[in-house]
Amino acid sequence: MSDGKGTKVPMETPDGRYIVVRGRLWRASNPHLPAAARAQWVARLMSGRRAVQAAMRAGDREALQTARRAVDVAKRGLGERDPVWWTDGEKDYTRYLVRNSPYAEWFSRTY
């Protein structure tokens, strides 16, 4: 899928809980986050990802660990990692192949 500007946009499950990347479910950001908080977490995530790339290019293991921790903290802030942001008790299917999840039928009709 594309956003009309040539940027690939991942498919989102009908309930908005997951995005689909190469046939696998990944938890979507918490849609209930206030816009300002979301913007701060996204900025921290992007900064962390840039730091991961720089550390990898430099071969700096210590910096890489620090950068990966920063990415993890940002993803948790966005709700993309534990705990889940929904409250209905539904299981988390993060990392599942779509075909092995309750979204299999929807995906086969959509994709």
Gaussian input, Z-matrix of N, CA and C with variables (Angstrom, degrees):
# hf/3-21g

backbone

0 1
 N
 C     1     B1
 C     2     B2     1     A1
 N     3     B3     2     A2     1     D1
 C     4     B4     3     A3     2     D2
 C     5     B5     4     A4     3     D3
 N     6     B6     5     A5     4     D4
 C     7     B7     6     A6     5     D5
 C     8     B8     7     A7     6     D6
 N     9     B9     8     A8     7     D7
 C    10    B10     9     A9     8     D8
 C    11    B11    10    A10     9     D9
 N    12    B12    11    A11    10    D10
 C    13    B13    12    A12    11    D11
 C    14    B14    13    A13    12    D12
 N    15    B15    14    A14    13    D13
 C    16    B16    15    A15    14    D14
 C    17    B17    16    A16    15    D15
 N    18    B18    17    A17    16    D16
 C    19    B19    18    A18    17    D17
 C    20    B20    19    A19    18    D18
 N    21    B21    20    A20    19    D19
 C    22    B22    21    A21    20    D20
 C    23    B23    22    A22    21    D21
 N    24    B24    23    A23    22    D22
 C    25    B25    24    A24    23    D23
 C    26    B26    25    A25    24    D24
 N    27    B27    26    A26    25    D25
 C    28    B28    27    A27    26    D26
 C    29    B29    28    A28    27    D27
 N    30    B30    29    A29    28    D28
 C    31    B31    30    A30    29    D29
 C    32    B32    31    A31    30    D30
 N    33    B33    32    A32    31    D31
 C    34    B34    33    A33    32    D32
 C    35    B35    34    A34    33    D33
 N    36    B36    35    A35    34    D34
 C    37    B37    36    A36    35    D35
 C    38    B38    37    A37    36    D36
 N    39    B39    38    A38    37    D37
 C    40    B40    39    A39    38    D38
 C    41    B41    40    A40    39    D39
 N    42    B42    41    A41    40    D40
 C    43    B43    42    A42    41    D41
 C    44    B44    43    A43    42    D42
 N    45    B45    44    A44    43    D43
 C    46    B46    45    A45    44    D44
 C    47    B47    46    A46    45    D45
 N    48    B48    47    A47    46    D46
 C    49    B49    48    A48    47    D47
 C    50    B50    49    A49    48    D48
 N    51    B51    50    A50    49    D49
 C    52    B52    51    A51    50    D50
 C    53    B53    52    A52    51    D51
 N    54    B54    53    A53    52    D52
 C    55    B55    54    A54    53    D53
 C    56    B56    55    A55    54    D54
 N    57    B57    56    A56    55    D55
 C    58    B58    57    A57    56    D56
 C    59    B59    58    A58    57    D57
 N    60    B60    59    A59    58    D58
 C    61    B61    60    A60    59    D59
 C    62    B62    61    A61    60    D60
 N    63    B63    62    A62    61    D61
 C    64    B64    63    A63    62    D62
 C    65    B65    64    A64    63    D63
 N    66    B66    65    A65    64    D64
 C    67    B67    66    A66    65    D65
 C    68    B68    67    A67    66    D66
 N    69    B69    68    A68    67    D67
 C    70    B70    69    A69    68    D68
 C    71    B71    70    A70    69    D69
 N    72    B72    71    A71    70    D70
 C    73    B73    72    A72    71    D71
 C    74    B74    73    A73    72    D72
 N    75    B75    74    A74    73    D73
 C    76    B76    75    A75    74    D74
 C    77    B77    76    A76    75    D75
 N    78    B78    77    A77    76    D76
 C    79    B79    78    A78    77    D77
 C    80    B80    79    A79    78    D78
 N    81    B81    80    A80    79    D79
 C    82    B82    81    A81    80    D80
 C    83    B83    82    A82    81    D81
 N    84    B84    83    A83    82    D82
 C    85    B85    84    A84    83    D83
 C    86    B86    85    A85    84    D84
 N    87    B87    86    A86    85    D85
 C    88    B88    87    A87    86    D86
 C    89    B89    88    A88    87    D87
 N    90    B90    89    A89    88    D88
 C    91    B91    90    A90    89    D89
 C    92    B92    91    A91    90    D90
 N    93    B93    92    A92    91    D91
 C    94    B94    93    A93    92    D92
 C    95    B95    94    A94    93    D93
 N    96    B96    95    A95    94    D94
 C    97    B97    96    A96    95    D95
 C    98    B98    97    A97    96    D96
 N    99    B99    98    A98    97    D97
 C   100   B100    99    A99    98    D98
 C   101   B101   100   A100    99    D99
 N   102   B102   101   A101   100   D100
 C   103   B103   102   A102   101   D101
 C   104   B104   103   A103   102   D102
 N   105   B105   104   A104   103   D103
 C   106   B106   105   A105   104   D104
 C   107   B107   106   A106   105   D105
 N   108   B108   107   A107   106   D106
 C   109   B109   108   A108   107   D107
 C   110   B110   109   A109   108   D108
 N   111   B111   110   A110   109   D109
 C   112   B112   111   A111   110   D110
 C   113   B113   112   A112   111   D111
 N   114   B114   113   A113   112   D112
 C   115   B115   114   A114   113   D113
 C   116   B116   115   A115   114   D114
 N   117   B117   116   A116   115   D115
 C   118   B118   117   A117   116   D116
 C   119   B119   118   A118   117   D117
 N   120   B120   119   A119   118   D118
 C   121   B121   120   A120   119   D119
 C   122   B122   121   A121   120   D120
 N   123   B123   122   A122   121   D121
 C   124   B124   123   A123   122   D122
 C   125   B125   124   A124   123   D123
 N   126   B126   125   A125   124   D124
 C   127   B127   126   A126   125   D125
 C   128   B128   127   A127   126   D126
 N   129   B129   128   A128   127   D127
 C   130   B130   129   A129   128   D128
 C   131   B131   130   A130   129   D129
 N   132   B132   131   A131   130   D130
 C   133   B133   132   A132   131   D131
 C   134   B134   133   A133   132   D132
 N   135   B135   134   A134   133   D133
 C   136   B136   135   A135   134   D134
 C   137   B137   136   A136   135   D135
 N   138   B138   137   A137   136   D136
 C   139   B139   138   A138   137   D137
 C   140   B140   139   A139   138   D138
 N   141   B141   140   A140   139   D139
 C   142   B142   141   A141   140   D140
 C   143   B143   142   A142   141   D141
 N   144   B144   143   A143   142   D142
 C   145   B145   144   A144   143   D143
 C   146   B146   145   A145   144   D144
 N   147   B147   146   A146   145   D145
 C   148   B148   147   A147   146   D146
 C   149   B149   148   A148   147   D147
 N   150   B150   149   A149   148   D148
 C   151   B151   150   A150   149   D149
 C   152   B152   151   A151   150   D150
 N   153   B153   152   A152   151   D151
 C   154   B154   153   A153   152   D152
 C   155   B155   154   A154   153   D153
 N   156   B156   155   A155   154   D154
 C   157   B157   156   A156   155   D155
 C   158   B158   157   A157   156   D156
 N   159   B159   158   A158   157   D157
 C   160   B160   159   A159   158   D158
 C   161   B161   160   A160   159   D159
 N   162   B162   161   A161   160   D160
 C   163   B163   162   A162   161   D161
 C   164   B164   163   A163   162   D162
 N   165   B165   164   A164   163   D163
 C   166   B166   165   A165   164   D164
 C   167   B167   166   A166   165   D165
 N   168   B168   167   A167   166   D166
 C   169   B169   168   A168   167   D167
 C   170   B170   169   A169   168   D168
 N   171   B171   170   A170   169   D169
 C   172   B172   171   A171   170   D170
 C   173   B173   172   A172   171   D171
 N   174   B174   173   A173   172   D172
 C   175   B175   174   A174   173   D173
 C   176   B176   175   A175   174   D174
 N   177   B177   176   A176   175   D175
 C   178   B178   177   A177   176   D176
 C   179   B179   178   A178   177   D177
 N   180   B180   179   A179   178   D178
 C   181   B181   180   A180   179   D179
 C   182   B182   181   A181   180   D180
 N   183   B183   182   A182   181   D181
 C   184   B184   183   A183   182   D182
 C   185   B185   184   A184   183   D183
 N   186   B186   185   A185   184   D184
 C   187   B187   186   A186   185   D185
 C   188   B188   187   A187   186   D186
 N   189   B189   188   A188   187   D187
 C   190   B190   189   A189   188   D188
 C   191   B191   190   A190   189   D189
 N   192   B192   191   A191   190   D190
 C   193   B193   192   A192   191   D191
 C   194   B194   193   A193   192   D192
 N   195   B195   194   A194   193   D193
 C   196   B196   195   A195   194   D194
 C   197   B197   196   A196   195   D195
 N   198   B198   197   A197   196   D196
 C   199   B199   198   A198   197   D197
 C   200   B200   199   A199   198   D198
 N   201   B201   200   A200   199   D199
 C   202   B202   201   A201   200   D200
 C   203   B203   202   A202   201   D201
 N   204   B204   203   A203   202   D202
 C   205   B205   204   A204   203   D203
 C   206   B206   205   A205   204   D204
 N   207   B207   206   A206   205   D205
 C   208   B208   207   A207   206   D206
 C   209   B209   208   A208   207   D207
 N   210   B210   209   A209   208   D208
 C   211   B211   210   A210   209   D209
 C   212   B212   211   A211   210   D210
 N   213   B213   212   A212   211   D211
 C   214   B214   213   A213   212   D212
 C   215   B215   214   A214   213   D213
 N   216   B216   215   A215   214   D214
 C   217   B217   216   A216   215   D215
 C   218   B218   217   A217   216   D216
 N   219   B219   218   A218   217   D217
 C   220   B220   219   A219   218   D218
 C   221   B221   220   A220   219   D219
 N   222   B222   221   A221   220   D220
 C   223   B223   222   A222   221   D221
 C   224   B224   223   A223   222   D222
 N   225   B225   224   A224   223   D223
 C   226   B226   225   A225   224   D224
 C   227   B227   226   A226   225   D225
 N   228   B228   227   A227   226   D226
 C   229   B229   228   A228   227   D227
 C   230   B230   229   A229   228   D228
 N   231   B231   230   A230   229   D229
 C   232   B232   231   A231   230   D230
 C   233   B233   232   A232   231   D231
 N   234   B234   233   A233   232   D232
 C   235   B235   234   A234   233   D233
 C   236   B236   235   A235   234   D234
 N   237   B237   236   A236   235   D235
 C   238   B238   237   A237   236   D236
 C   239   B239   238   A238   237   D237
 N   240   B240   239   A239   238   D238
 C   241   B241   240   A240   239   D239
 C   242   B242   241   A241   240   D240
 N   243   B243   242   A242   241   D241
 C   244   B244   243   A243   242   D242
 C   245   B245   244   A244   243   D243
 N   246   B246   245   A245   244   D244
 C   247   B247   246   A246   245   D245
 C   248   B248   247   A247   246   D246
 N   249   B249   248   A248   247   D247
 C   250   B250   249   A249   248   D248
 C   251   B251   250   A250   249   D249
 N   252   B252   251   A251   250   D250
 C   253   B253   252   A252   251   D251
 C   254   B254   253   A253   252   D252
 N   255   B255   254   A254   253   D253
 C   256   B256   255   A255   254   D254
 C   257   B257   256   A256   255   D255
 N   258   B258   257   A257   256   D256
 C   259   B259   258   A258   257   D257
 C   260   B260   259   A259   258   D258
 N   261   B261   260   A260   259   D259
 C   262   B262   261   A261   260   D260
 C   263   B263   262   A262   261   D261
 N   264   B264   263   A263   262   D262
 C   265   B265   264   A264   263   D263
 C   266   B266   265   A265   264   D264
 N   267   B267   266   A266   265   D265
 C   268   B268   267   A267   266   D266
 C   269   B269   268   A268   267   D267
 N   270   B270   269   A269   268   D268
 C   271   B271   270   A270   269   D269
 C   272   B272   271   A271   270   D270
 N   273   B273   272   A272   271   D271
 C   274   B274   273   A273   272   D272
 C   275   B275   274   A274   273   D273
 N   276   B276   275   A275   274   D274
 C   277   B277   276   A276   275   D275
 C   278   B278   277   A277   276   D276
 N   279   B279   278   A278   277   D277
 C   280   B280   279   A279   278   D278
 C   281   B281   280   A280   279   D279
 N   282   B282   281   A281   280   D280
 C   283   B283   282   A282   281   D281
 C   284   B284   283   A283   282   D282
 N   285   B285   284   A284   283   D283
 C   286   B286   285   A285   284   D284
 C   287   B287   286   A286   285   D285
 N   288   B288   287   A287   286   D286
 C   289   B289   288   A288   287   D287
 C   290   B290   289   A289   288   D288
 N   291   B291   290   A290   289   D289
 C   292   B292   291   A291   290   D290
 C   293   B293   292   A292   291   D291
 N   294   B294   293   A293   292   D292
 C   295   B295   294   A294   293   D293
 C   296   B296   295   A295   294   D294
 N   297   B297   296   A296   295   D295
 C   298   B298   297   A297   296   D296
 C   299   B299   298   A298   297   D297
 N   300   B300   299   A299   298   D298
 C   301   B301   300   A300   299   D299
 C   302   B302   301   A301   300   D300
 N   303   B303   302   A302   301   D301
 C   304   B304   303   A303   302   D302
 C   305   B305   304   A304   303   D303
 N   306   B306   305   A305   304   D304
 C   307   B307   306   A306   305   D305
 C   308   B308   307   A307   306   D306
 N   309   B309   308   A308   307   D307
 C   310   B310   309   A309   308   D308
 C   311   B311   310   A310   309   D309
 N   312   B312   311   A311   310   D310
 C   313   B313   312   A312   311   D311
 C   314   B314   313   A313   312   D312
 N   315   B315   314   A314   313   D313
 C   316   B316   315   A315   314   D314
 C   317   B317   316   A316   315   D315
 N   318   B318   317   A317   316   D316
 C   319   B319   318   A318   317   D317
 C   320   B320   319   A319   318   D318
 N   321   B321   320   A320   319   D319
 C   322   B322   321   A321   320   D320
 C   323   B323   322   A322   321   D321
 N   324   B324   323   A323   322   D322
 C   325   B325   324   A324   323   D323
 C   326   B326   325   A325   324   D324
 N   327   B327   326   A326   325   D325
 C   328   B328   327   A327   326   D326
 C   329   B329   328   A328   327   D327
 N   330   B330   329   A329   328   D328
 C   331   B331   330   A330   329   D329
 C   332   B332   331   A331   330   D330

   B1=1.4389
   B2=1.5253
   B3=1.3337
   B4=1.4477
   B5=1.5202
   B6=1.3200
   B7=1.4621
   B8=1.5231
   B9=1.3269
   B10=1.4548
   B11=1.5235
   B12=1.3151
   B13=1.4705
   B14=1.5168
   B15=1.3204
   B16=1.4483
   B17=1.5152
   B18=1.3177
   B19=1.4598
   B20=1.5177
   B21=1.3304
   B22=1.4675
   B23=1.5189
   B24=1.3272
   B25=1.4577
   B26=1.5227
   B27=1.3296
   B28=1.4538
   B29=1.5284
   B30=1.3196
   B31=1.4559
   B32=1.5240
   B33=1.3224
   B34=1.4620
   B35=1.5198
   B36=1.3274
   B37=1.4616
   B38=1.5299
   B39=1.3348
   B40=1.4649
   B41=1.5258
   B42=1.3289
   B43=1.4651
   B44=1.5251
   B45=1.3470
   B46=1.4546
   B47=1.5104
   B48=1.3192
   B49=1.4679
   B50=1.5176
   B51=1.3140
   B52=1.4648
   B53=1.5134
   B54=1.3395
   B55=1.4528
   B56=1.5269
   B57=1.3119
   B58=1.4606
   B59=1.5216
   B60=1.3290
   B61=1.4560
   B62=1.5200
   B63=1.3381
   B64=1.4702
   B65=1.5263
   B66=1.3332
   B67=1.4563
   B68=1.5236
   B69=1.3149
   B70=1.4629
   B71=1.5237
   B72=1.3376
   B73=1.4627
   B74=1.5224
   B75=1.3264
   B76=1.4559
   B77=1.5232
   B78=1.3079
   B79=1.4591
   B80=1.5214
   B81=1.3147
   B82=1.4580
   B83=1.5287
   B84=1.3070
   B85=1.4638
   B86=1.5172
   B87=1.3061
   B88=1.4559
   B89=1.5330
   B90=1.3265
   B91=1.4679
   B92=1.5291
   B93=1.3165
   B94=1.4644
   B95=1.5332
   B96=1.3386
   B97=1.4631
   B98=1.5253
   B99=1.3074
   B100=1.4696
   B101=1.5366
   B102=1.3067
   B103=1.4691
   B104=1.5289
   B105=1.3041
   B106=1.4707
   B107=1.5285
   B108=1.3201
   B109=1.4715
   B110=1.5192
   B111=1.3308
   B112=1.4655
   B113=1.5312
   B114=1.3205
   B115=1.4702
   B116=1.5301
   B117=1.3251
   B118=1.4665
   B119=1.5253
   B120=1.3426
   B121=1.4636
   B122=1.5257
   B123=1.3208
   B124=1.4705
   B125=1.5260
   B126=1.3235
   B127=1.4711
   B128=1.5289
   B129=1.3168
   B130=1.4681
   B131=1.5296
   B132=1.3219
   B133=1.4693
   B134=1.5246
   B135=1.3200
   B136=1.4614
   B137=1.5295
   B138=1.3157
   B139=1.4593
   B140=1.5304
   B141=1.3192
   B142=1.4618
   B143=1.5149
   B144=1.3256
   B145=1.4697
   B146=1.5286
   B147=1.3370
   B148=1.4690
   B149=1.5258
   B150=1.3264
   B151=1.4685
   B152=1.5274
   B153=1.3291
   B154=1.4742
   B155=1.5230
   B156=1.3296
   B157=1.4687
   B158=1.5297
   B159=1.3193
   B160=1.4689
   B161=1.5242
   B162=1.3170
   B163=1.4674
   B164=1.5211
   B165=1.3173
   B166=1.4613
   B167=1.5303
   B168=1.3294
   B169=1.4765
   B170=1.5233
   B171=1.3238
   B172=1.4679
   B173=1.5264
   B174=1.3226
   B175=1.4633
   B176=1.5209
   B177=1.3138
   B178=1.4702
   B179=1.5308
   B180=1.3106
   B181=1.4788
   B182=1.5253
   B183=1.3147
   B184=1.4608
   B185=1.5393
   B186=1.3174
   B187=1.4659
   B188=1.5255
   B189=1.3240
   B190=1.4616
   B191=1.5276
   B192=1.3236
   B193=1.4649
   B194=1.5296
   B195=1.3263
   B196=1.4674
   B197=1.5279
   B198=1.3069
   B199=1.4667
   B200=1.5286
   B201=1.3142
   B202=1.4767
   B203=1.5219
   B204=1.3191
   B205=1.4747
   B206=1.5208
   B207=1.3274
   B208=1.4692
   B209=1.5284
   B210=1.3224
   B211=1.4697
   B212=1.5214
   B213=1.3121
   B214=1.4662
   B215=1.5267
   B216=1.3164
   B217=1.4664
   B218=1.5306
   B219=1.3226
   B220=1.4671
   B221=1.5266
   B222=1.3164
   B223=1.4612
   B224=1.5253
   B225=1.3107
   B226=1.4644
   B227=1.5259
   B228=1.3200
   B229=1.4602
   B230=1.5143
   B231=1.3251
   B232=1.4637
   B233=1.5326
   B234=1.3315
   B235=1.4558
   B236=1.5123
   B237=1.3290
   B238=1.4587
   B239=1.5290
   B240=1.3107
   B241=1.4681
   B242=1.5130
   B243=1.3404
   B244=1.4700
   B245=1.5077
   B246=1.3075
   B247=1.4581
   B248=1.5360
   B249=1.3366
   B250=1.4717
   B251=1.5233
   B252=1.3165
   B253=1.4625
   B254=1.5237
   B255=1.3158
   B256=1.4628
   B257=1.5245
   B258=1.3273
   B259=1.4645
   B260=1.5219
   B261=1.3357
   B262=1.4657
   B263=1.5276
   B264=1.3316
   B265=1.4569
   B266=1.5203
   B267=1.3356
   B268=1.4662
   B269=1.5236
   B270=1.3154
   B271=1.4564
   B272=1.5285
   B273=1.3086
   B274=1.4617
   B275=1.5326
   B276=1.3237
   B277=1.4651
   B278=1.5256
   B279=1.3216
   B280=1.4618
   B281=1.5244
   B282=1.3203
   B283=1.4641
   B284=1.5273
   B285=1.3195
   B286=1.4601
   B287=1.5232
   B288=1.3234
   B289=1.4584
   B290=1.5185
   B291=1.3152
   B292=1.4627
   B293=1.5220
   B294=1.3178
   B295=1.4731
   B296=1.5234
   B297=1.3414
   B298=1.4586
   B299=1.5269
   B300=1.3117
   B301=1.4609
   B302=1.5286
   B303=1.3199
   B304=1.4604
   B305=1.5373
   B306=1.3190
   B307=1.4617
   B308=1.5296
   B309=1.3159
   B310=1.4698
   B311=1.5302
   B312=1.3072
   B313=1.4728
   B314=1.5280
   B315=1.3317
   B316=1.4594
   B317=1.5217
   B318=1.3328
   B319=1.4600
   B320=1.5184
   B321=1.3234
   B322=1.4648
   B323=1.5254
   B324=1.3282
   B325=1.4812
   B326=1.5190
   B327=1.3306
   B328=1.4614
   B329=1.5103
   B330=1.3050
   B331=1.4619
   B332=1.4914
   A1=108.86
   A2=116.32
   A3=121.78
   A4=110.07
   A5=116.15
   A6=120.45
   A7=112.91
   A8=117.14
   A9=121.70
   A10=112.41
   A11=117.37
   A12=122.14
   A13=110.38
   A14=116.38
   A15=120.62
   A16=114.08
   A17=117.43
   A18=121.74
   A19=108.87
   A20=116.17
   A21=119.47
   A22=109.99
   A23=115.99
   A24=122.34
   A25=107.16
   A26=118.41
   A27=119.21
   A28=111.63
   A29=115.31
   A30=121.71
   A31=108.16
   A32=116.29
   A33=121.46
   A34=109.20
   A35=116.53
   A36=120.18
   A37=109.79
   A38=117.63
   A39=120.34
   A40=114.17
   A41=117.55
   A42=120.01
   A43=112.87
   A44=117.15
   A45=121.69
   A46=115.34
   A47=117.38
   A48=119.46
   A49=113.66
   A50=116.84
   A51=120.37
   A52=111.36
   A53=113.98
   A54=120.91
   A55=105.39
   A56=116.02
   A57=121.01
   A58=108.17
   A59=115.76
   A60=122.06
   A61=107.68
   A62=115.59
   A63=122.34
   A64=111.64
   A65=115.63
   A66=120.79
   A67=115.47
   A68=116.99
   A69=121.47
   A70=109.74
   A71=115.90
   A72=121.63
   A73=110.94
   A74=115.84
   A75=122.46
   A76=106.94
   A77=117.19
   A78=120.63
   A79=111.06
   A80=115.53
   A81=122.01
   A82=109.46
   A83=115.66
   A84=120.95
   A85=110.02
   A86=115.34
   A87=121.75
   A88=109.47
   A89=117.86
   A90=119.85
   A91=112.56
   A92=117.70
   A93=121.45
   A94=113.11
   A95=117.11
   A96=119.74
   A97=109.69
   A98=117.85
   A99=119.82
   A100=109.47
   A101=116.86
   A102=121.94
   A103=112.10
   A104=117.65
   A105=120.35
   A106=111.06
   A107=117.27
   A108=120.98
   A109=109.95
   A110=116.01
   A111=119.99
   A112=110.15
   A113=117.12
   A114=120.94
   A115=110.97
   A116=117.24
   A117=120.29
   A118=111.18
   A119=117.00
   A120=120.37
   A121=110.84
   A122=117.29
   A123=120.22
   A124=109.87
   A125=117.15
   A126=120.45
   A127=110.41
   A128=116.73
   A129=120.37
   A130=111.09
   A131=116.31
   A132=120.51
   A133=110.87
   A134=116.73
   A135=120.38
   A136=110.69
   A137=116.99
   A138=120.94
   A139=110.51
   A140=115.83
   A141=120.45
   A142=112.26
   A143=116.59
   A144=120.17
   A145=111.24
   A146=115.93
   A147=118.55
   A148=110.47
   A149=116.84
   A150=121.00
   A151=110.82
   A152=117.45
   A153=120.81
   A154=109.43
   A155=116.22
   A156=119.84
   A157=111.53
   A158=116.57
   A159=120.38
   A160=111.16
   A161=116.40
   A162=120.27
   A163=110.95
   A164=116.37
   A165=119.28
   A166=110.80
   A167=115.71
   A168=119.09
   A169=110.85
   A170=116.46
   A171=121.00
   A172=112.47
   A173=116.84
   A174=119.63
   A175=112.30
   A176=116.61
   A177=122.29
   A178=109.66
   A179=116.15
   A180=121.29
   A181=113.08
   A182=115.94
   A183=120.47
   A184=110.65
   A185=115.88
   A186=120.55
   A187=110.40
   A188=116.28
   A189=120.67
   A190=110.68
   A191=117.38
   A192=120.97
   A193=110.93
   A194=116.19
   A195=121.01
   A196=110.13
   A197=116.78
   A198=121.37
   A199=111.07
   A200=116.43
   A201=119.07
   A202=111.33
   A203=117.13
   A204=120.09
   A205=110.25
   A206=117.05
   A207=120.98
   A208=110.54
   A209=117.24
   A210=120.90
   A211=109.58
   A212=117.22
   A213=121.30
   A214=111.11
   A215=117.47
   A216=121.43
   A217=109.83
   A218=117.19
   A219=120.75
   A220=111.02
   A221=117.34
   A222=120.00
   A223=110.94
   A224=117.33
   A225=120.06
   A226=110.33
   A227=116.77
   A228=120.46
   A229=112.55
   A230=116.54
   A231=121.54
   A232=112.17
   A233=116.49
   A234=120.03
   A235=113.88
   A236=116.82
   A237=120.95
   A238=112.97
   A239=116.09
   A240=121.46
   A241=107.84
   A242=116.26
   A243=123.14
   A244=112.77
   A245=117.59
   A246=128.80
   A247=110.94
   A248=115.71
   A249=119.75
   A250=109.33
   A251=116.13
   A252=120.27
   A253=113.33
   A254=118.69
   A255=119.65
   A256=109.14
   A257=115.48
   A258=119.42
   A259=113.88
   A260=117.28
   A261=118.67
   A262=113.89
   A263=117.15
   A264=120.75
   A265=114.94
   A266=117.84
   A267=120.56
   A268=111.01
   A269=115.08
   A270=122.88
   A271=110.73
   A272=115.86
   A273=122.16
   A274=108.40
   A275=116.28
   A276=121.47
   A277=112.35
   A278=117.14
   A279=120.87
   A280=109.55
   A281=115.25
   A282=126.02
   A283=113.71
   A284=118.30
   A285=119.90
   A286=109.49
   A287=116.25
   A288=119.30
   A289=106.72
   A290=116.97
   A291=119.97
   A292=110.33
   A293=117.12
   A294=120.54
   A295=112.75
   A296=117.76
   A297=122.48
   A298=111.77
   A299=115.91
   A300=120.16
   A301=109.69
   A302=116.68
   A303=119.96
   A304=112.97
   A305=117.82
   A306=121.88
   A307=112.32
   A308=117.67
   A309=121.86
   A310=112.38
   A311=117.82
   A312=120.16
   A313=110.91
   A314=116.58
   A315=120.70
   A316=110.29
   A317=117.15
   A318=121.75
   A319=110.99
   A320=117.04
   A321=119.32
   A322=111.17
   A323=117.71
   A324=120.67
   A325=111.70
   A326=116.89
   A327=122.44
   A328=112.65
   A329=116.63
   A330=120.91
   A331=112.06
   D1=152.07
   D2=-179.12
   D3=-128.93
   D4=155.02
   D5=179.58
   D6=-91.03
   D7=9.74
   D8=-178.88
   D9=88.88
   D10=-10.01
   D11=178.77
   D12=-110.58
   D13=9.29
   D14=-179.01
   D15=89.50
   D16=-1.29
   D17=179.47
   D18=-88.76
   D19=130.15
   D20=177.63
   D21=-72.61
   D22=131.49
   D23=178.24
   D24=-115.60
   D25=127.01
   D26=-179.45
   D27=-66.44
   D28=148.97
   D29=176.04
   D30=-69.81
   D31=141.17
   D32=179.40
   D33=-112.37
   D34=139.79
   D35=177.77
   D36=-64.46
   D37=155.80
   D38=-176.87
   D39=-56.41
   D40=-30.85
   D41=-179.59
   D42=-87.33
   D43=-2.38
   D44=176.98
   D45=76.11
   D46=8.06
   D47=-177.19
   D48=-80.94
   D49=-26.19
   D50=-174.13
   D51=-135.93
   D52=156.59
   D53=164.90
   D54=-110.04
   D55=157.23
   D56=179.92
   D57=-112.17
   D58=121.87
   D59=178.51
   D60=-126.45
   D61=116.83
   D62=-178.80
   D63=49.59
   D64=44.48
   D65=174.83
   D66=78.99
   D67=9.09
   D68=-178.34
   D69=-120.16
   D70=144.85
   D71=179.36
   D72=-86.65
   D73=133.49
   D74=174.89
   D75=-130.26
   D76=135.05
   D77=-176.60
   D78=-61.36
   D79=132.62
   D80=176.55
   D81=-78.75
   D82=161.78
   D83=175.51
   D84=-63.81
   D85=153.53
   D86=178.89
   D87=-66.10
   D88=115.95
   D89=-177.87
   D90=-72.26
   D91=-9.71
   D92=-178.11
   D93=-91.25
   D94=-0.52
   D95=177.93
   D96=-67.91
   D97=137.89
   D98=173.83
   D99=-61.09
   D100=147.71
   D101=-175.31
   D102=-55.68
   D103=-41.66
   D104=-178.73
   D105=-65.48
   D106=-42.48
   D107=178.75
   D108=-65.24
   D109=-43.36
   D110=178.81
   D111=-59.64
   D112=-45.17
   D113=-179.73
   D114=-60.91
   D115=-40.70
   D116=178.93
   D117=-64.92
   D118=-44.07
   D119=179.93
   D120=-65.68
   D121=-40.37
   D122=179.03
   D123=-63.91
   D124=-42.21
   D125=178.03
   D126=-61.07
   D127=-42.07
   D128=178.48
   D129=-66.29
   D130=-38.27
   D131=177.93
   D132=-63.13
   D133=-47.61
   D134=-179.20
   D135=-64.06
   D136=-39.58
   D137=177.14
   D138=-62.52
   D139=-43.83
   D140=177.85
   D141=-62.58
   D142=-41.22
   D143=179.12
   D144=-65.03
   D145=-40.16
   D146=176.47
   D147=-63.43
   D148=-38.86
   D149=178.71
   D150=-65.62
   D151=-37.27
   D152=176.35
   D153=-60.41
   D154=-48.25
   D155=-179.84
   D156=-60.36
   D157=-44.55
   D158=-179.38
   D159=-63.39
   D160=-42.74
   D161=-180.00
   D162=-65.59
   D163=-37.60
   D164=178.71
   D165=-67.13
   D166=-42.97
   D167=177.93
   D168=-61.75
   D169=-38.11
   D170=-177.96
   D171=-81.52
   D172=-13.35
   D173=-177.24
   D174=70.06
   D175=27.74
   D176=-176.36
   D177=-95.99
   D178=99.47
   D179=-176.56
   D180=-61.73
   D181=-42.01
   D182=-178.04
   D183=-64.83
   D184=-45.94
   D185=178.28
   D186=-64.01
   D187=-35.08
   D188=178.91
   D189=-64.28
   D190=-44.00
   D191=177.74
   D192=-61.58
   D193=-43.55
   D194=179.49
   D195=-63.05
   D196=-44.10
   D197=-179.09
   D198=-65.68
   D199=-41.22
   D200=179.05
   D201=-66.07
   D202=-35.17
   D203=174.88
   D204=-63.55
   D205=-40.27
   D206=179.14
   D207=-63.71
   D208=-40.45
   D209=176.85
   D210=-63.34
   D211=-43.92
   D212=-179.78
   D213=-61.41
   D214=-44.45
   D215=179.49
   D216=-61.01
   D217=-43.74
   D218=-179.69
   D219=-65.45
   D220=-42.33
   D221=179.44
   D222=-64.56
   D223=-36.68
   D224=175.68
   D225=-66.32
   D226=-40.48
   D227=177.47
   D228=-62.07
   D229=-34.31
   D230=178.52
   D231=-79.25
   D232=-10.73
   D233=-179.04
   D234=88.23
   D235=9.60
   D236=-177.96
   D237=-82.46
   D238=-11.09
   D239=176.00
   D240=-131.35
   D241=168.76
   D242=-172.50
   D243=-42.45
   D244=147.39
   D245=-11.43
   D246=-80.38
   D247=164.14
   D248=-179.87
   D249=-65.66
   D250=152.70
   D251=-178.07
   D252=-93.14
   D253=-10.79
   D254=177.26
   D255=-87.48
   D256=159.42
   D257=-170.45
   D258=-121.02
   D259=11.68
   D260=-176.65
   D261=-91.98
   D262=6.14
   D263=177.05
   D264=81.77
   D265=1.80
   D266=179.50
   D267=-64.65
   D268=144.14
   D269=179.26
   D270=-62.78
   D271=152.03
   D272=176.08
   D273=-90.78
   D274=122.95
   D275=-179.65
   D276=-104.95
   D277=21.67
   D278=177.51
   D279=-56.91
   D280=135.14
   D281=179.44
   D282=78.95
   D283=-5.95
   D284=176.75
   D285=-71.35
   D286=146.66
   D287=167.14
   D288=-67.89
   D289=139.17
   D290=-178.18
   D291=-56.23
   D292=-39.56
   D293=-176.96
   D294=-64.97
   D295=-16.26
   D296=178.67
   D297=-106.83
   D298=27.36
   D299=-176.41
   D300=-134.28
   D301=172.10
   D302=176.51
   D303=-65.00
   D304=-8.59
   D305=-179.61
   D306=-92.70
   D307=3.21
   D308=-174.68
   D309=-57.86
   D310=-47.93
   D311=-178.03
   D312=-64.36
   D313=-45.83
   D314=177.62
   D315=-56.97
   D316=-46.51
   D317=-177.75
   D318=-63.05
   D319=-42.33
   D320=-178.65
   D321=-65.60
   D322=-30.48
   D323=177.16
   D324=-78.04
   D325=-30.09
   D326=-173.26
   D327=-89.18
   D328=-37.73
   D329=-171.74
   D330=-94.52

